[in-house]
Amino acid sequence: MQEPITKEGYDLLTKEFKFLLEVEKPKAAHEKLVAAALGDRSENADYQAAKEKLRHIDKRLFYLNSVLQKAQIIDPSLSLHERVSFGSSVRLLDINCDEEVVYTICGITEAEPHNNLISVHAPLARAMIGKRANEEFTLFLPSGKKEYEIVEIFYVNIFSLKKNIRSEADFSFH
């Protein structure tokens, strides 16, 4: 199954994959060799730490590879956003409390729910996709029934809304 992602999101995951593969993994492998040369591996904390670090790097590489293979790059700026779709920002009216809130639908690795960037798989996103402005819908949550009206659908670049964009310092395993 393909997973939608923006070009920026894909490029960031690719950058992390390359950094881990070309920088972090060789560095951790070297640390493991140096520690192994010090003697008894069973009681060698440096050796065990380097081995654990390599295991974490390999798990992350496996995950990133899986995500990149499933990725379907979509440029939401090319959509008309007449209906809610990947990359749409949606101004919703919570009918229960008469409050407005804006959510933006993005890929799973781009989501920041606390910043109203929600994954295409989130129940709210799934309920909105395909709907037009002025349509109402009901969402059944464990906390109860929520009723919304779509006030407006528009486009804003997902990465301009993100607060947590990872860098090489974040890719490292310490």
N, C-alpha and C positions, 0 to 999 in steps of 0.2 A: 504494500500500500504506500503510495506516495504521500509525502508531507509537504504542504506549502511552506515556503520560506522566501524572504526577500533576498535580493542580491547581496545587500549589506550583511545580512545574517549568515548567508552561505559563505561569503568571503571571510567573515570573522571566525567561523568554525574551521574553515580551511587553514587559516593562519594559525589557529591553536593547534590543529593536527600537525602541521609542518614543524612548528616550534617544538612540540613534544617529541616528535620523531627524530628531528635533526639536531636538537640542542639538549633537551632534558634527558631523553633516554640514553644517549651516548655518555652524558655526564654521570648519570646514575650507574651505568654499567662500569664505568671507570672507577667510581667510588667503591663499587662492590669488589672489583679486582684488587684494588689497593688494600681494602680491608681484609680480603681473603689471604693476602700475602702475609698478614700479621700473625697467622697461626690458627689455633683452634677455633673453628667456625661456630661450634655449638654454644660457646660462651662469649662470642665476639659481638658486642652490641653494635659496632659500626657496620659489620657485615650484615647483621639481621636488619638494621635500619635501611641499608642500601637495597637489600633484597625486597623489603616491604615497599620501598619507594618505587622500584621497578615494577612491582606488581600493580601498584596504583596507576602508574603511567600506562601500563599495558591495558588495564581496564578502561581508562579514559580514552585511549586510542581506539579500542574496540568499539566503544560507544559512539565516538565521533565518526568513525568509519561507517557505522550502521546508519547514523543520521544523514551523513552526506550521500550515501548510496540511495536513500529513500527520498532525498530532497527534490522538490519540484519548485524551481525558482519562478516566482511570479512577481511582476512589476505592477503593484497596485495603482501606480500613478496613471497607468494606461486604461484603467477601468472607469466607466462613467459614474459608478456609485449611485445609480438610480435605485438599485436594490442593495441590501446589505450583503457584502462579500468580504473575502480575505482582503485586509488592508483598509477596510472602511472604518471611519470613526463615526460613532452613532450617538446622537444626543437622545437620551431616553427620559421620558417622564414616568416616574414611579407613581402610578395612579393611587396606590395605597396611602402615600404620605404627601403627594403633590410636590415632590422634589425632582429636579433634573440632575442627571449625571451623564458624563460622556465616557464611552468605552471604545477602545480601538481593538480590532480583531487582527491577531498576528499568529505566527508560527509558534510551535511549542517551545523552541529554544529561545525565542524572542520575548516571550511572555514575562510580564512583571505585574501580576495581579494587584499588588499594592499601589501601582501607578496607573491602574485602569487599562493596562495592556493585557488583554485576555486571549488565551489560546483558542484556535478554531474548534478545539474539542471541549471547551468549557460549556456547561449546560446553557448559560446565557447566550453565548455566541451561537451555539447550535439552534437555539430558539429564534434568534434574530436573522440568521442567514436566509436570504431570498425575500425577505420582507421589504416593503417600501415605506416611505415617510407617511405618517398619519395612520399606519396600521397598528392595531393593538394585539397583544399576545399575553398569554398566561404561562407562568413558569411555576412548576410544582417543586418546591425544595423541602428538605427535612424540617426547616423552620416554619414552613407553611406556604401558602399560595401567594405569589407575587404577580401583580398585573402591571404591564408597561404599555406605553404608547411611544412609537418611534416619532420623534419630533423632527429630526434632521439627519441626513446621511451625507458625509463629506469625506474628503481625503486630506490627511496630514501624514508626512513621512514618519514611519514607525520609529526610525532611529533618532528623529528629532525629539521624540517623546520619551525615549528611554533614559533612565537615570543611572543604570548599572551596565555600562559597556566595558566588557573585560579587555584587559591589555596583557602584554607578555608577562608582566609582574604577577598577574592573576593566574596565568597558565602554569606557573612553576609549582613544583611540589617541594616543600621545605623539609 
